[in-house]
Amino acid sequence: KLRGGSLFLSNSMPVRDGEFFLYPRQVTENDQTAHMQTSLSGFPLSVNVNRGASGIDGIISTAIGCGDTFTPTTLVCGDVSALHDLNGLYGLTSDLPSLSNAQSKLHSRVPLTTIIVNNGGGAIFSFLPIAKHGQDVGFEEFWGTPTKSISFRKWADAFGLPYRYANSFESFREAYRSSLLSGRPEIIEARVIDRSKNVDIHQRITSTAIQFVTKLVSETSSDECDLSLNTRINLPIKRYTNENISKGSNRSKTLLLIHGWMGDKSEWDLVGAELVKDLPHEWDIISIDLPGHGEAPYILSPIQQMMRTALSLNSFHENADFCSSGKFSIDAMAKAVCNSLQNDHGIKSLDAIAGYSLGGRIALAMNRLCLTNTDMNAPQQDNDNKLITKQTRLILLGANPGKLPFDDHTVKTESDNQRVRKDRL
């Protein structure tokens, strides 16, 4: 493993494969390499790239500059990139007349391991749509840029540089290990699969990854946790009171204010302050944070939580109270609001609900679920003890029960009509 050194990725496939397959690891306090070079992303080594005027020119020369720090440096480049800057290898030799003997000897010890990934040409071009036309468009000659006639061994000999050849993972691992331990510049030619197989493998990896992630984030199975059935969330509320009214005053009616999407309960502060002045003292006026909003807990499914943990994303929310859930819907949020009002805040009934945007949709769902006796985790058959009854008034602001057509707002689709009937508008 290259730790505490530098990794230089050439353009074309190396930098792209690095982005896809190289992941940072977390450096612990007990890690002996923690004091070495560590990038902000958590990599135990620095990663460098260089965009030449033509994309791949000057790669070897730039990598030599990065390696001139007397720390282990590895260059990963393709065969075509290497050909564009083979003369740069001269910078690793001791045959520099401008240097004294001492300087020359020191210069020759730049510990750069150059890994030439030889797949017989420009592999990245095989990912282009034109590749499927093959010889009909002269793809191999004009795009493939074959390198079969080039001997990198002879080039290494020409510059007096040690050369190693690897055509398997085992031989490459041994060659790379030996190069790092030598502390001197070396060239490793890694003979890999041809360009067409390279495309096939990348497509298979991408397809497998997409299928795996899609399965993880798809609709939860029956054995997964469901917010609406198994999880109760303590949702924060805010009460609006008149300082001139004693705390012991009897308040027999309750008005619930529900904010919109991406908002929180504080959006009702100005309205709540005015309502306190205008409504009779018997009204208890409260606003609530919806699940995943404001100060309410985050809503993540068990699978999502696992994925965040695997990707070390939870560190950004170390103090967050994560709540596991499965399905996340309007009905699920409506049930969470009802459950929290009854179980966490002791609110027995609602005389009026004012909802804005998403809040209005949730108010409609709460009304429907309660009036149809849908399981609310604590169903109460006695109509007088229900949180919402037919006497509960709904005040909906900017709340649409279904999809709105883009052109003619007077035309409603069947799904709109079903939603209207469902929410009893």
C-alpha positions as CSV (number, residue, x, y, z in Angstrom):
1,K,0.0,0.0,0.0
2,L,1.2,3.5,-0.9
3,R,0.9,5.5,2.3
4,G,2.1,8.9,3.0
5,G,3.2,9.4,-0.6
6,S,1.7,10.8,-3.8
7,L,-0.4,9.2,-6.5
8,F,-0.4,10.9,-9.9
9,L,-3.3,9.9,-12.2
10,S,-3.0,10.5,-15.9
11,N,-5.9,11.8,-17.9
12,S,-8.1,9.5,-20.0
13,M,-9.0,6.2,-18.1
14,P,-6.7,6.4,-15.0
15,V,-8.3,9.5,-13.5
16,R,-11.8,8.3,-14.4
17,D,-11.2,4.8,-12.9
18,G,-9.7,6.5,-9.9
19,E,-12.8,8.5,-9.4
20,F,-15.0,5.4,-9.7
21,F,-13.0,2.9,-7.7
22,L,-10.7,4.7,-5.3
23,Y,-12.4,5.6,-2.0
24,P,-10.9,7.5,1.0
25,R,-10.5,5.7,4.3
26,Q,-10.9,7.3,7.6
27,V,-7.6,7.9,9.5
28,T,-7.9,7.0,13.1
29,E,-5.9,8.5,16.0
30,N,-4.1,5.2,16.4
31,D,-3.1,5.1,12.7
32,Q,0.7,5.3,12.4
33,T,0.4,7.0,9.1
34,A,-1.8,9.8,10.4
35,H,1.2,12.1,10.7
36,M,2.1,11.6,7.0
37,Q,0.6,13.4,4.0
38,T,-3.2,13.2,4.2
39,S,-5.6,14.9,2.0
40,L,-8.7,16.6,3.3
41,S,-10.9,13.9,1.9
42,G,-9.3,11.3,4.2
43,F,-6.9,9.7,1.7
44,P,-3.6,8.7,3.3
45,L,-1.8,10.2,0.3
46,S,-2.0,13.1,-2.0
47,V,-3.6,12.7,-5.4
48,N,-2.5,14.8,-8.3
49,V,-3.7,15.2,-11.9
50,N,-2.6,17.4,-14.8
51,R,-4.6,18.6,-17.8
52,G,-2.2,19.1,-20.7
53,A,-3.0,21.3,-23.7
54,S,-4.0,18.1,-25.6
55,G,-5.2,16.2,-22.5
56,I,-2.4,13.7,-22.2
57,D,0.8,15.6,-23.0
58,G,3.4,16.3,-20.4
59,I,2.1,13.7,-17.9
60,I,5.4,12.0,-17.1
61,S,7.3,15.3,-16.8
62,T,4.6,16.6,-14.4
63,A,4.7,13.4,-12.3
64,I,8.4,13.6,-12.0
65,G,8.0,17.1,-10.5
66,C,5.5,15.8,-8.0
67,G,7.9,13.0,-7.1
68,D,10.8,15.3,-6.6
69,T,10.0,15.5,-2.8
70,F,11.8,12.2,-2.0
71,T,8.6,10.6,-0.9
72,P,7.2,7.5,-2.7
73,T,5.3,8.6,-5.8
74,T,3.3,6.5,-8.2
75,L,2.3,7.5,-11.7
76,V,-0.5,5.6,-13.4
77,C,-0.8,6.3,-17.1
78,G,-2.0,4.6,-20.2
79,D,0.2,3.5,-23.0
80,V,-0.8,6.3,-25.3
81,S,-0.2,8.9,-22.6
82,A,3.2,7.5,-22.0
83,L,4.1,7.7,-25.7
84,H,3.2,11.4,-25.7
85,D,5.9,12.2,-23.1
86,L,8.5,9.4,-23.3
87,N,11.3,11.9,-23.5
88,G,10.2,13.1,-20.0
89,L,11.8,9.9,-18.6
90,Y,15.1,11.6,-19.2
91,G,14.4,13.6,-16.1
92,L,14.8,10.5,-14.0
93,T,18.3,9.7,-15.3
94,S,21.6,10.8,-13.8
95,D,23.0,11.9,-17.1
96,L,22.3,15.6,-16.7
97,P,25.4,17.7,-17.6
98,S,24.1,20.8,-15.8
99,L,24.3,19.0,-12.4
100,S,27.3,18.3,-10.3
101,N,28.1,14.7,-9.4
102,A,26.4,15.2,-5.9
103,Q,23.3,16.7,-7.4
104,S,23.2,14.2,-10.2
105,K,23.3,11.3,-7.7
106,L,20.6,12.9,-5.6
107,H,18.4,13.6,-8.7
108,S,18.6,10.0,-9.8
109,R,16.9,8.9,-6.7
110,V,13.5,10.5,-7.4
111,P,11.3,7.6,-6.1
112,L,8.8,7.6,-9.0
113,T,7.2,4.4,-10.0
114,T,5.7,4.7,-13.4
115,I,2.9,2.2,-14.1
116,I,2.1,2.0,-17.8
117,V,-1.3,0.4,-18.3
118,N,-0.9,-1.2,-21.7
119,N,-4.2,-2.2,-23.3
120,G,-3.0,-1.7,-26.8
121,G,-4.2,1.8,-27.5
122,G,-6.5,4.6,-26.5
123,A,-9.1,2.7,-24.4
124,I,-11.3,5.7,-23.6
125,F,-12.3,6.0,-27.3
126,S,-13.9,2.6,-27.2
127,F,-16.6,4.0,-25.0
128,L,-17.7,6.4,-27.7
129,P,-20.7,5.5,-29.9
130,I,-18.5,5.6,-33.0
131,A,-16.7,2.5,-31.7
132,K,-19.6,0.2,-32.7
133,H,-19.0,1.0,-36.4
134,G,-15.5,-0.5,-36.3
135,Q,-13.6,-0.7,-39.5
136,D,-16.5,0.8,-41.5
137,V,-15.2,4.2,-40.2
138,G,-11.6,3.3,-39.7
139,F,-12.0,3.3,-35.9
140,E,-8.9,1.4,-35.1
141,E,-6.6,3.5,-37.2
142,F,-8.0,6.9,-36.4
143,W,-9.4,6.4,-32.9
144,G,-8.0,3.3,-31.4
145,T,-4.4,4.5,-31.8
146,P,-2.8,1.0,-31.5
147,T,0.5,0.7,-29.7
148,K,1.4,-2.9,-30.4
149,S,4.6,-2.0,-32.2
150,I,6.1,-0.1,-29.2
151,S,8.5,-1.7,-26.8
152,F,8.5,0.0,-23.4
153,R,11.2,-2.3,-22.3
154,K,13.5,-0.8,-24.9
155,W,12.6,2.7,-24.0
156,A,13.4,2.0,-20.3
157,D,16.8,0.5,-21.4
158,A,17.5,3.6,-23.5
159,F,17.2,5.8,-20.4
160,G,18.9,3.3,-18.1
161,L,15.9,2.8,-15.9
162,P,14.9,-0.4,-14.2
163,Y,11.9,-2.2,-16.0
164,R,9.4,-4.7,-14.8
165,Y,6.7,-6.5,-16.6
166,A,3.4,-7.7,-15.1
167,N,0.5,-9.6,-16.8
168,S,-1.4,-10.8,-13.7
169,F,-2.5,-9.3,-10.4
170,E,0.1,-11.4,-8.5
171,S,3.0,-10.4,-10.7
172,F,2.0,-6.8,-10.6
173,R,1.6,-6.7,-6.8
174,E,5.1,-8.2,-6.5
175,A,6.6,-5.8,-9.0
176,Y,5.0,-2.8,-7.4
177,R,6.0,-3.8,-3.9
178,S,9.6,-4.3,-5.0
179,S,9.6,-0.9,-6.8
180,L,8.4,0.9,-3.7
181,L,11.0,-0.8,-1.5
182,S,13.8,0.1,-3.9
183,G,13.4,3.8,-3.4
184,R,14.5,4.5,-6.9
185,P,12.7,5.4,-10.2
186,E,11.3,2.3,-12.0
187,I,9.0,1.5,-14.9
188,I,6.3,-1.2,-14.6
189,E,4.4,-2.2,-17.7
190,A,1.1,-3.7,-16.7
191,R,-0.4,-5.7,-19.6
192,V,-4.2,-5.7,-19.1
193,I,-7.3,-6.8,-21.0
194,D,-7.9,-5.4,-24.4
195,R,-10.0,-2.3,-25.0
196,S,-13.2,-4.1,-26.0
197,K,-13.2,-6.2,-22.9
198,N,-12.4,-3.1,-20.8
199,V,-15.7,-1.5,-22.0
200,D,-17.6,-4.7,-21.3
201,I,-16.3,-4.9,-17.8
202,H,-17.0,-1.2,-17.0
203,Q,-20.6,-1.6,-18.3
204,R,-21.1,-4.7,-16.2
205,I,-19.8,-3.0,-13.1
206,T,-22.0,0.0,-13.8
207,S,-25.1,-2.1,-14.4
208,T,-24.5,-4.2,-11.3
209,A,-24.0,-1.1,-9.2
210,I,-27.2,0.6,-10.6
211,Q,-29.2,-2.6,-9.9
212,F,-27.8,-2.9,-6.4
213,V,-28.5,0.7,-5.4
214,T,-31.9,0.7,-7.1
215,K,-32.9,-2.3,-5.1
216,L,-31.8,-0.6,-1.9
217,V,-33.7,2.6,-2.4
218,S,-36.7,1.0,-4.0
219,E,-40.0,0.6,-2.2
220,T,-39.5,-1.2,1.1
221,S,-40.5,-4.8,1.4
222,S,-43.1,-6.1,3.9
223,D,-40.5,-6.9,6.5
224,E,-39.1,-3.4,6.6
225,C,-40.1,-0.8,9.1
226,D,-43.0,1.5,8.1
227,L,-43.2,5.0,9.6
228,S,-46.9,4.9,9.5
229,L,-47.2,1.6,11.4
230,N,-44.2,1.1,13.6
231,T,-42.6,4.4,14.3
232,R,-43.7,7.2,16.5
233,I,-41.9,10.5,16.2
234,N,-41.9,13.2,18.8
235,L,-42.6,16.2,16.6
236,P,-41.8,19.6,18.2
237,I,-44.7,22.0,18.6
238,K,-44.9,25.7,19.4
239,R,-47.7,27.4,21.4
240,Y,-48.7,30.9,20.8
241,T,-49.9,32.6,24.0
242,N,-50.9,36.1,25.1
243,E,-48.8,37.3,28.0
244,N,-51.8,39.1,29.5
245,I,-53.6,35.8,29.9
246,S,-52.9,33.7,33.0
247,K,-51.4,30.2,32.4
248,G,-54.3,28.6,34.2
249,S,-56.9,29.9,31.8
250,N,-59.2,27.2,30.4
251,R,-58.7,26.6,26.6
252,S,-61.3,24.4,25.2
253,K,-60.5,24.7,21.5
254,T,-57.3,23.9,19.6
255,L,-56.1,25.3,16.2
256,L,-53.2,23.5,14.6
257,L,-51.0,25.3,12.1
258,I,-49.0,23.2,9.6
259,H,-46.2,24.6,7.5
260,G,-45.3,23.8,3.9
261,W,-42.6,21.8,2.3
262,M,-39.0,22.7,3.3
263,G,-40.4,25.0,6.0
264,D,-40.9,24.7,9.8
265,K,-43.2,25.8,12.5
266,S,-41.7,29.2,12.9
267,E,-43.2,30.2,9.5
268,W,-46.5,30.7,11.4
269,D,-45.0,33.0,14.1
270,L,-46.4,36.3,12.6
271,V,-49.8,34.7,12.0
272,G,-49.8,33.0,15.4
273,A,-49.1,36.3,17.1
274,E,-52.0,38.0,15.3
275,L,-54.4,35.1,16.0
276,V,-53.6,35.3,19.7
277,K,-54.8,38.8,19.7
278,D,-57.9,38.2,17.5
279,L,-59.3,34.9,18.7
280,P,-61.1,34.3,21.9
281,H,-59.0,33.2,24.9
282,E,-60.5,29.7,24.7
283,W,-58.3,28.9,21.7
284,D,-55.1,27.0,22.1
285,I,-53.0,27.9,19.0
286,I,-50.1,25.6,18.1
287,S,-47.7,25.0,15.1
288,I,-45.8,21.8,14.5
289,D,-42.7,20.7,12.7
290,L,-43.4,18.0,10.1
291,P,-41.2,14.9,9.9
292,G,-37.9,15.7,8.4
293,H,-38.4,19.4,8.8
294,G,-37.3,22.0,11.3
295,E,-36.3,20.5,14.6
296,A,-38.0,17.2,13.8
297,P,-36.0,14.0,13.5
298,Y,-34.6,13.0,10.1
299,I,-36.5,10.3,8.3
300,L,-34.4,7.5,6.9
301,S,-35.2,4.0,6.0
302,P,-33.0,1.2,7.6
303,I,-31.4,0.7,4.2
304,Q,-30.7,4.4,3.7
305,Q,-29.2,4.6,7.2
306,M,-27.0,1.6,6.3
307,M,-25.9,3.3,3.1
308,R,-25.1,6.6,4.9
309,T,-23.0,4.7,7.5
310,A,-21.1,2.8,4.8
311,L,-20.3,6.1,3.0
312,S,-19.4,7.8,6.3
313,L,-22.1,10.4,5.8
314,N,-23.4,10.3,9.3
315,S,-20.5,12.4,10.6
316,F,-22.2,15.4,9.1
317,H,-25.2,14.9,11.4
318,E,-23.6,13.5,14.5
319,N,-26.1,15.2,16.8
320,A,-29.1,14.4,14.6
321,D,-31.8,12.1,15.9
322,F,-32.2,9.7,13.0
323,C,-35.5,7.9,12.7
324,S,-35.8,4.7,10.8
325,S,-38.8,4.4,8.5
326,G,-39.8,2.5,5.4
327,K,-42.4,4.2,3.2
328,F,-42.5,7.9,3.3
329,S,-45.8,9.4,2.1
330,I,-48.4,12.1,2.8
331,D,-50.4,9.5,4.7
332,A,-47.3,8.5,6.7
333,M,-46.6,12.1,7.7
334,A,-50.3,12.7,8.5
335,K,-50.2,9.7,10.9
336,A,-47.0,10.8,12.4
337,V,-48.5,14.2,13.2
338,C,-51.7,12.7,14.7
339,N,-49.7,10.3,16.8
340,S,-47.4,12.9,18.1
341,L,-50.2,15.3,19.0
342,Q,-52.0,12.7,20.9
343,N,-49.2,10.7,22.5
344,D,-46.5,13.3,23.0
345,H,-48.4,16.5,23.6
346,G,-51.7,15.4,25.1
347,I,-53.9,17.0,22.5
348,K,-57.2,15.2,22.5
349,S,-59.0,17.0,19.7
350,L,-58.5,19.6,16.9
351,D,-61.2,22.1,16.3
352,A,-59.5,23.7,13.3
353,I,-56.4,23.0,11.1
354,A,-54.7,25.6,8.9
355,G,-52.3,24.1,6.4
356,Y,-50.1,25.8,3.8
357,S,-49.0,23.9,0.7
358,L,-47.7,20.5,1.9
359,G,-49.3,21.3,5.2
360,G,-52.7,21.6,3.5
361,R,-52.2,18.2,1.8
362,I,-51.3,16.7,5.2
363,A,-54.4,18.3,6.8
364,L,-56.6,16.7,4.1
365,A,-54.9,13.3,4.8
366,M,-55.4,13.7,8.6
367,N,-59.0,14.5,8.0
368,R,-59.6,11.5,5.7
369,L,-57.7,9.0,7.9
370,C,-59.5,10.0,11.1
371,L,-63.0,10.1,9.6
372,T,-62.5,6.7,7.8
373,N,-61.2,5.1,11.0
374,T,-57.9,4.2,9.4
375,D,-55.5,2.7,11.8
376,M,-53.8,5.6,13.6
377,N,-51.8,3.3,16.0
378,A,-54.3,4.1,18.7
379,P,-57.7,4.0,17.1
380,Q,-60.6,5.4,19.0
381,Q,-64.1,4.4,18.0
382,D,-65.8,7.0,20.1
383,N,-66.5,9.9,17.8
384,D,-66.3,12.4,20.7
385,N,-62.7,11.3,21.5
386,K,-61.3,11.4,18.0
387,L,-58.6,13.9,17.2
388,I,-60.5,15.0,14.1
389,T,-64.2,14.9,13.7
390,K,-66.7,16.1,11.1
391,Q,-66.9,19.4,13.1
392,T,-63.1,20.1,12.6
393,R,-62.7,23.0,10.2
394,L,-60.0,23.0,7.6
395,I,-58.3,26.1,6.3
396,L,-56.2,25.3,3.3
397,L,-53.8,27.8,1.7
398,G,-52.2,26.9,-1.6
399,A,-53.0,23.3,-1.1
400,N,-53.8,21.2,-4.2
401,P,-55.2,17.7,-3.7
402,G,-53.7,16.4,-6.9
403,K,-51.7,17.1,-10.0
404,L,-52.4,20.3,-11.8
405,P,-52.2,20.4,-15.7
406,F,-49.6,22.6,-17.1
407,D,-51.7,24.4,-19.7
408,D,-55.4,24.5,-18.9
409,H,-56.1,24.6,-15.1
410,T,-59.8,24.0,-15.8
411,V,-59.0,20.5,-17.1
412,K,-58.7,17.8,-14.5
413,T,-57.3,14.3,-15.0
414,E,-59.0,11.2,-13.6
415,S,-56.2,11.0,-11.0
416,D,-57.0,14.6,-9.9
417,N,-60.7,13.6,-9.6
418,Q,-59.8,10.5,-7.6
419,R,-57.7,12.6,-5.2
420,V,-60.5,15.1,-4.9
421,R,-62.9,12.4,-4.0
422,K,-60.4,10.8,-1.7
423,D,-59.8,13.9,0.3
424,R,-63.5,14.8,0.3
425,L,-63.3,18.2,-1.2
